[in-house]
């Protein structure tokens, strides 16, 4: 069974694509992977940013109150 790709709702047999079309398809697939990798990295960095904000808040509260909030939960 040959592989197919759907473009604008129309299925195309990959074996019927020209050499140039196959090369473009490879570039498209590579681009899609890069976008996904970038989205994953963005999610990771967003999570790290939120963690740093929480850390900063704890540090600022500790500085004002003199109480180590984290030690209350150990």
Biopython code that builds the backbone (N, CA, C, O; Angstrom):
import numpy as np
from Bio.PDB.StructureBuilder import StructureBuilder

atoms = [
    (1, "UNK", "N", (0.844, -1.176, 0.000)),
    (1, "UNK", "CA", (0.000, 0.000, 0.000)),
    (1, "UNK", "C", (0.891, 1.242, 0.000)),
    (1, "UNK", "O", (1.772, 1.379, 0.849)),
    (2, "UNK", "N", (0.664, 2.120, -0.928)),
    (2, "UNK", "CA", (1.505, 3.307, -1.043)),
    (2, "UNK", "C", (1.053, 4.399, -0.076)),
    (2, "UNK", "O", (-0.102, 4.454, 0.345)),
    (3, "UNK", "N", (1.983, 5.242, 0.249)),
    (3, "UNK", "CA", (1.679, 6.348, 1.157)),
    (3, "UNK", "C", (0.973, 7.456, 0.393)),
    (3, "UNK", "O", (1.176, 7.646, -0.806)),
    (4, "UNK", "N", (0.141, 8.175, 1.123)),
    (4, "UNK", "CA", (-0.609, 9.265, 0.510)),
    (4, "UNK", "C", (-0.463, 10.516, 1.356)),
    (4, "UNK", "O", (-0.173, 10.461, 2.551)),
    (5, "UNK", "N", (-0.670, 11.633, 0.701)),
    (5, "UNK", "CA", (-0.677, 12.928, 1.380)),
    (5, "UNK", "C", (-1.935, 13.654, 0.933)),
    (5, "UNK", "O", (-2.346, 13.572, -0.225)),
    (6, "UNK", "N", (-2.539, 14.370, 1.881)),
    (6, "UNK", "CA", (-3.759, 15.108, 1.559)),
    (6, "UNK", "C", (-3.439, 16.596, 1.502)),
    (6, "UNK", "O", (-2.930, 17.172, 2.464)),
    (7, "UNK", "N", (-3.743, 17.209, 0.363)),
    (7, "UNK", "CA", (-3.533, 18.637, 0.161)),
    (7, "UNK", "C", (-4.847, 19.236, -0.318)),
    (7, "UNK", "O", (-5.399, 18.817, -1.336)),
    (8, "UNK", "N", (-5.337, 20.211, 0.416)),
    (8, "UNK", "CA", (-6.615, 20.858, 0.088)),
    (8, "UNK", "C", (-7.738, 19.848, -0.079)),
    (8, "UNK", "O", (-8.595, 19.994, -0.950)),
    (9, "UNK", "N", (-7.725, 18.820, 0.765)),
    (9, "UNK", "CA", (-8.794, 17.828, 0.754)),
    (9, "UNK", "C", (-8.659, 16.761, -0.315)),
    (9, "UNK", "O", (-9.516, 15.883, -0.419)),
    (10, "UNK", "N", (-7.606, 16.819, -1.105)),
    (10, "UNK", "CA", (-7.402, 15.841, -2.180)),
    (10, "UNK", "C", (-6.211, 14.958, -1.826)),
    (10, "UNK", "O", (-5.130, 15.461, -1.521)),
    (11, "UNK", "N", (-6.412, 13.628, -1.866)),
    (11, "UNK", "CA", (-5.320, 12.698, -1.580)),
    (11, "UNK", "C", (-4.447, 12.507, -2.813)),
    (11, "UNK", "O", (-4.932, 12.393, -3.939)),
    (12, "UNK", "N", (-3.143, 12.475, -2.558)),
    (12, "UNK", "CA", (-2.174, 12.266, -3.633)),
    (12, "UNK", "C", (-1.272, 11.109, -3.233)),
    (12, "UNK", "O", (-0.829, 11.024, -2.088)),
    (13, "UNK", "N", (-1.004, 10.230, -4.171)),
    (13, "UNK", "CA", (-0.104, 9.102, -3.967)),
    (13, "UNK", "C", (1.328, 9.626, -4.015)),
    (13, "UNK", "O", (1.727, 10.255, -4.995)),
    (14, "UNK", "N", (2.099, 9.369, -2.966)),
    (14, "UNK", "CA", (3.469, 9.880, -2.918)),
    (14, "UNK", "C", (4.332, 9.344, -4.059)),
    (14, "UNK", "O", (5.230, 10.033, -4.544)),
    (15, "UNK", "N", (4.056, 8.127, -4.475)),
    (15, "UNK", "CA", (4.837, 7.542, -5.569)),
    (15, "UNK", "C", (4.620, 8.283, -6.879)),
    (15, "UNK", "O", (5.458, 8.210, -7.778)),
    (16, "UNK", "N", (3.505, 8.996, -6.996)),
    (16, "UNK", "CA", (3.207, 9.695, -8.246)),
    (16, "UNK", "C", (3.803, 11.101, -8.281)),
    (16, "UNK", "O", (3.732, 11.778, -9.307)),
    (17, "UNK", "N", (4.385, 11.541, -7.175)),
    (17, "UNK", "CA", (4.963, 12.883, -7.140)),
    (17, "UNK", "C", (6.279, 12.931, -7.902)),
    (17, "UNK", "O", (7.024, 11.952, -7.950)),
    (18, "UNK", "N", (6.548, 14.082, -8.494)),
    (18, "UNK", "CA", (7.819, 14.270, -9.185)),
    (18, "UNK", "C", (8.947, 14.349, -8.157)),
    (18, "UNK", "O", (8.708, 14.486, -6.957)),
    (19, "UNK", "N", (10.161, 14.261, -8.649)),
    (19, "UNK", "CA", (11.331, 14.359, -7.780)),
    (19, "UNK", "C", (11.342, 15.713, -7.054)),
    (19, "UNK", "O", (11.628, 15.787, -5.859)),
    (20, "UNK", "N", (11.028, 16.766, -7.790)),
    (20, "UNK", "CA", (10.992, 18.102, -7.190)),
    (20, "UNK", "C", (9.902, 18.204, -6.129)),
    (20, "UNK", "O", (10.120, 18.795, -5.071)),
    (21, "UNK", "N", (8.734, 17.633, -6.402)),
    (21, "UNK", "CA", (7.631, 17.661, -5.437)),
    (21, "UNK", "C", (8.017, 16.898, -4.170)),
    (21, "UNK", "O", (7.692, 17.325, -3.062)),
    (22, "UNK", "N", (8.706, 15.778, -4.332)),
    (22, "UNK", "CA", (9.154, 15.009, -3.166)),
    (22, "UNK", "C", (10.159, 15.810, -2.338)),
    (22, "UNK", "O", (10.138, 15.758, -1.109)),
    (23, "UNK", "N", (11.038, 16.549, -3.016)),
    (23, "UNK", "CA", (12.023, 17.378, -2.312)),
    (23, "UNK", "C", (11.313, 18.490, -1.539)),
    (23, "UNK", "O", (11.682, 18.791, -0.404)),
    (24, "UNK", "N", (10.306, 19.092, -2.144)),
    (24, "UNK", "CA", (9.534, 20.143, -1.470)),
    (24, "UNK", "C", (8.796, 19.556, -0.275)),
    (24, "UNK", "O", (8.734, 20.177, 0.786)),
    (25, "UNK", "N", (8.240, 18.364, -0.442)),
    (25, "UNK", "CA", (7.537, 17.699, 0.652)),
    (25, "UNK", "C", (8.482, 17.443, 1.828)),
    (25, "UNK", "O", (8.102, 17.627, 2.984)),
    (26, "UNK", "N", (9.703, 17.023, 1.534)),
    (26, "UNK", "CA", (10.690, 16.812, 2.600)),
    (26, "UNK", "C", (10.973, 18.115, 3.342)),
    (26, "UNK", "O", (11.086, 18.123, 4.568)),
    (27, "UNK", "N", (11.087, 19.214, 2.601)),
    (27, "UNK", "CA", (11.314, 20.518, 3.230)),
    (27, "UNK", "C", (10.125, 20.910, 4.095)),
    (27, "UNK", "O", (10.297, 21.453, 5.186)),
    (28, "UNK", "N", (8.924, 20.635, 3.610)),
    (28, "UNK", "CA", (7.711, 20.925, 4.375)),
    (28, "UNK", "C", (7.686, 20.122, 5.668)),
    (28, "UNK", "O", (7.377, 20.660, 6.732)),
    (29, "UNK", "N", (8.010, 18.837, 5.579)),
    (29, "UNK", "CA", (8.027, 17.988, 6.768)),
    (29, "UNK", "C", (9.090, 18.456, 7.762)),
    (29, "UNK", "O", (8.862, 18.458, 8.972)),
    (30, "UNK", "N", (10.241, 18.849, 7.245)),
    (30, "UNK", "CA", (11.311, 19.362, 8.107)),
    (30, "UNK", "C", (10.851, 20.646, 8.806)),
    (30, "UNK", "O", (11.090, 20.839, 9.998)),
    (31, "UNK", "N", (10.194, 21.512, 8.047)),
    (31, "UNK", "CA", (9.689, 22.766, 8.610)),
    (31, "UNK", "C", (8.660, 22.498, 9.698)),
    (31, "UNK", "O", (8.691, 23.134, 10.752)),
    (32, "UNK", "N", (7.750, 21.560, 9.453)),
    (32, "UNK", "CA", (6.754, 21.197, 10.467)),
    (32, "UNK", "C", (7.425, 20.698, 11.744)),
    (32, "UNK", "O", (7.000, 21.038, 12.848)),
    (33, "UNK", "N", (8.473, 19.892, 11.588)),
    (33, "UNK", "CA", (9.189, 19.377, 12.764)),
    (33, "UNK", "C", (9.877, 20.515, 13.514)),
    (33, "UNK", "O", (9.858, 20.550, 14.744)),
    (34, "UNK", "N", (10.479, 21.437, 12.781)),
    (34, "UNK", "CA", (11.139, 22.575, 13.418)),
    (34, "UNK", "C", (10.128, 23.429, 14.185)),
    (34, "UNK", "O", (10.417, 23.900, 15.285)),
    (35, "UNK", "N", (8.947, 23.626, 13.605)),
    (35, "UNK", "CA", (7.897, 24.392, 14.285)),
    (35, "UNK", "C", (7.494, 23.689, 15.570)),
    (35, "UNK", "O", (7.351, 24.333, 16.609)),
    (36, "UNK", "N", (7.308, 22.377, 15.511)),
    (36, "UNK", "CA", (6.928, 21.618, 16.704)),
    (36, "UNK", "C", (8.018, 21.688, 17.769)),
    (36, "UNK", "O", (7.727, 21.871, 18.951)),
    (37, "UNK", "N", (9.268, 21.542, 17.347)),
    (37, "UNK", "CA", (10.383, 21.632, 18.295)),
    (37, "UNK", "C", (10.440, 23.017, 18.941)),
    (37, "UNK", "O", (10.690, 23.143, 20.140)),
    (38, "UNK", "N", (10.206, 24.050, 18.136)),
    (38, "UNK", "CA", (10.217, 25.414, 18.651)),
    (38, "UNK", "C", (9.067, 25.637, 19.627)),
    (38, "UNK", "O", (9.246, 26.283, 20.660)),
    (39, "UNK", "N", (7.897, 25.108, 19.309)),
    (39, "UNK", "CA", (6.755, 25.212, 20.225)),
    (39, "UNK", "C", (7.045, 24.503, 21.543)),
    (39, "UNK", "O", (6.700, 25.004, 22.613)),
    (40, "UNK", "N", (7.681, 23.335, 21.463)),
    (40, "UNK", "CA", (8.047, 22.601, 22.679)),
    (40, "UNK", "C", (9.047, 23.399, 23.516)),
    (40, "UNK", "O", (8.932, 23.461, 24.740)),
    (41, "UNK", "N", (10.019, 24.002, 22.854)),
    (41, "UNK", "CA", (11.010, 24.815, 23.556)),
    (41, "UNK", "C", (10.340, 26.029, 24.199)),
    (41, "UNK", "O", (10.663, 26.398, 25.328)),
    (42, "UNK", "N", (9.414, 26.640, 23.479)),
    (42, "UNK", "CA", (8.690, 27.794, 24.016)),
    (42, "UNK", "C", (7.914, 27.396, 25.272)),
    (42, "UNK", "O", (7.910, 28.133, 26.258)),
    (43, "UNK", "N", (7.265, 26.248, 25.239)),
    (43, "UNK", "CA", (6.518, 25.767, 26.411)),
    (43, "UNK", "C", (7.464, 25.525, 27.583)),
    (43, "UNK", "O", (7.146, 25.872, 28.721)),
    (44, "UNK", "N", (8.609, 24.939, 27.313)),
    (44, "UNK", "CA", (9.600, 24.685, 28.360)),
    (44, "UNK", "C", (10.115, 25.991, 28.963)),
    (44, "UNK", "O", (10.231, 26.118, 30.182)),
    (45, "UNK", "N", (10.421, 26.953, 28.103)),
    (45, "UNK", "CA", (10.922, 28.233, 28.592)),
    (45, "UNK", "C", (9.851, 29.004, 29.366)),
    (45, "UNK", "O", (10.162, 29.691, 30.339)),
    (46, "UNK", "N", (8.610, 28.891, 28.942)),
    (46, "UNK", "CA", (7.511, 29.536, 29.660)),
    (46, "UNK", "C", (7.369, 28.940, 31.051)),
    (46, "UNK", "O", (7.149, 29.658, 32.026)),
    (47, "UNK", "N", (7.496, 27.637, 31.131)),
    (47, "UNK", "CA", (7.418, 26.970, 32.438)),
    (47, "UNK", "C", (8.574, 27.408, 33.342)),
    (47, "UNK", "O", (8.382, 27.667, 34.531)),
    (48, "UNK", "N", (9.760, 27.487, 32.768)),
    (48, "UNK", "CA", (10.924, 27.935, 33.538)),
    (48, "UNK", "C", (10.729, 29.375, 34.010)),
    (48, "UNK", "O", (11.053, 29.709, 35.150)),
    (49, "UNK", "N", (10.200, 30.222, 33.134)),
    (49, "UNK", "CA", (9.959, 31.622, 33.495)),
    (49, "UNK", "C", (9.005, 31.720, 34.681)),
    (49, "UNK", "O", (9.248, 32.475, 35.622)),
    (50, "UNK", "N", (7.924, 30.954, 34.628)),
    (50, "UNK", "CA", (6.950, 30.971, 35.724)),
    (50, "UNK", "C", (7.594, 30.500, 37.026)),
    (50, "UNK", "O", (7.315, 31.036, 38.098)),
    (51, "UNK", "N", (8.446, 29.504, 36.920)),
    (51, "UNK", "CA", (9.145, 28.998, 38.101)),
    (51, "UNK", "C", (10.070, 30.064, 38.682)),
    (51, "UNK", "O", (10.130, 30.242, 39.899)),
    (52, "UNK", "N", (10.791, 30.771, 37.811)),
    (52, "UNK", "CA", (11.681, 31.832, 38.278)),
    (52, "UNK", "C", (10.890, 32.964, 38.932)),
    (52, "UNK", "O", (11.338, 33.542, 39.923)),
    (53, "UNK", "N", (9.730, 33.280, 38.389)),
    (53, "UNK", "CA", (8.885, 34.317, 38.986)),
    (53, "UNK", "C", (8.461, 33.901, 40.387)),
    (53, "UNK", "O", (8.504, 34.710, 41.315)),
    (54, "UNK", "N", (8.050, 32.646, 40.547)),
    (54, "UNK", "CA", (7.658, 32.156, 41.868)),
    (54, "UNK", "C", (8.831, 32.191, 42.840)),
    (54, "UNK", "O", (8.681, 32.561, 44.005)),
    (55, "UNK", "N", (10.001, 31.800, 42.342)),
    (55, "UNK", "CA", (11.208, 31.831, 43.180)),
    (55, "UNK", "C", (11.515, 33.257, 43.627)),
    (55, "UNK", "O", (11.855, 33.499, 44.785)),
    (56, "UNK", "N", (11.390, 34.191, 42.692)),
    (56, "UNK", "CA", (11.653, 35.590, 42.997)),
    (56, "UNK", "C", (10.656, 36.117, 44.026)),
    (56, "UNK", "O", (11.037, 36.835, 44.951)),
    (57, "UNK", "N", (9.396, 35.767, 43.870)),
    (57, "UNK", "CA", (8.377, 36.189, 44.840)),
    (57, "UNK", "C", (8.705, 35.663, 46.234)),
    (57, "UNK", "O", (8.633, 36.404, 47.214)),
    (58, "UNK", "N", (9.068, 34.373, 46.321)),
    (58, "UNK", "CA", (9.425, 33.788, 47.622)),
    (58, "UNK", "C", (10.617, 34.512, 48.236)),
    (58, "UNK", "O", (10.637, 34.804, 49.431)),
    (59, "UNK", "N", (11.599, 34.791, 47.405)),
    (59, "UNK", "CA", (12.804, 35.463, 47.886)),
    (59, "UNK", "C", (12.475, 36.868, 48.384)),
    (59, "UNK", "O", (13.006, 37.310, 49.403)),
    (60, "UNK", "N", (11.612, 37.559, 47.673)),
    (60, "UNK", "CA", (11.238, 38.919, 48.074)),
    (60, "UNK", "C", (10.432, 38.902, 49.373)),
    (60, "UNK", "O", (10.632, 39.757, 50.237)),
    (61, "UNK", "N", (9.527, 37.939, 49.516)),
    (61, "UNK", "CA", (8.739, 37.822, 50.744)),
    (61, "UNK", "C", (9.647, 37.490, 51.919)),
    (61, "UNK", "O", (9.501, 38.048, 53.006)),
    (62, "UNK", "N", (10.585, 36.580, 51.690)),
    (62, "UNK", "CA", (11.526, 36.207, 52.755)),
    (62, "UNK", "C", (12.355, 37.416, 53.168)),
    (62, "UNK", "O", (12.618, 37.622, 54.352)),
    (63, "UNK", "N", (12.766, 38.216, 52.182)),
    (63, "UNK", "CA", (13.564, 39.403, 52.477)),
    (63, "UNK", "C", (12.799, 40.418, 53.309)),
    (63, "UNK", "O", (13.373, 41.068, 54.182)),
    (64, "UNK", "N", (11.506, 40.556, 53.044)),
    (64, "UNK", "CA", (10.690, 41.524, 53.784)),
    (64, "UNK", "C", (10.317, 41.015, 55.168)),
    (64, "UNK", "O", (10.317, 41.769, 56.141)),
    (65, "UNK", "N", (9.996, 39.720, 55.244)),
    (65, "UNK", "CA", (9.492, 39.190, 56.514)),
    (65, "UNK", "C", (10.571, 38.537, 57.365)),
    (65, "UNK", "O", (10.416, 38.398, 58.578)),
    (66, "UNK", "N", (11.653, 38.141, 56.730)),
    (66, "UNK", "CA", (12.691, 37.425, 57.449)),
    (66, "UNK", "C", (12.359, 35.962, 57.666)),
    (66, "UNK", "O", (13.127, 35.239, 58.299)),
    (67, "UNK", "N", (11.205, 35.511, 57.140)),
    (67, "UNK", "CA", (10.770, 34.122, 57.294)),
    (67, "UNK", "C", (10.999, 33.393, 55.976)),
    (67, "UNK", "O", (10.599, 33.867, 54.913)),
    (68, "UNK", "N", (11.645, 32.237, 56.061)),
    (68, "UNK", "CA", (11.853, 31.404, 54.880)),
    (68, "UNK", "C", (10.578, 30.599, 54.643)),
    (68, "UNK", "O", (10.334, 29.601, 55.322)),
    (69, "UNK", "N", (9.768, 31.032, 53.680)),
    (69, "UNK", "CA", (8.480, 30.392, 53.392)),
    (69, "UNK", "C", (8.671, 28.912, 53.049)),
    (69, "UNK", "O", (7.885, 28.065, 53.475)),
    (70, "UNK", "N", (9.708, 28.609, 52.283)),
    (70, "UNK", "CA", (9.941, 27.222, 51.863)),
    (70, "UNK", "C", (10.141, 26.308, 53.060)),
    (70, "UNK", "O", (9.733, 25.148, 53.026)),
    (71, "UNK", "N", (10.767, 26.815, 54.123)),
    (71, "UNK", "CA", (11.016, 25.969, 55.298)),
    (71, "UNK", "C", (9.724, 25.601, 56.018)),
    (71, "UNK", "O", (9.693, 24.625, 56.768)),
    (72, "UNK", "N", (8.671, 26.360, 55.804)),
    (72, "UNK", "CA", (7.386, 26.050, 56.429)),
    (72, "UNK", "C", (6.742, 24.803, 55.830)),
    (72, "UNK", "O", (5.899, 24.172, 56.467)),
    (73, "UNK", "N", (7.137, 24.446, 54.608)),
    (73, "UNK", "CA", (6.530, 23.315, 53.913)),
    (73, "UNK", "C", (7.417, 22.080, 53.884)),
    (73, "UNK", "O", (7.046, 21.075, 53.276)),
    (74, "UNK", "N", (8.561, 22.128, 54.515)),
    (74, "UNK", "CA", (9.472, 20.962, 54.541)),
    (74, "UNK", "C", (9.061, 19.967, 55.592)),
    (74, "UNK", "O", (9.711, 18.934, 55.752)),
]
sb = StructureBuilder()
sb.init_structure("model")
sb.init_model(0)
sb.init_chain("A")
sb.init_seg("    ")
for serial, (resi, resn, name, xyz) in enumerate(atoms, 1):
    if name == "N":
        sb.init_residue(resn, " ", resi, " ")
    sb.init_atom(name, np.array(xyz, "f"), 0.0, 1.0, " ", f" {name:<3s}", serial, name[0])
structure = sb.get_structure()
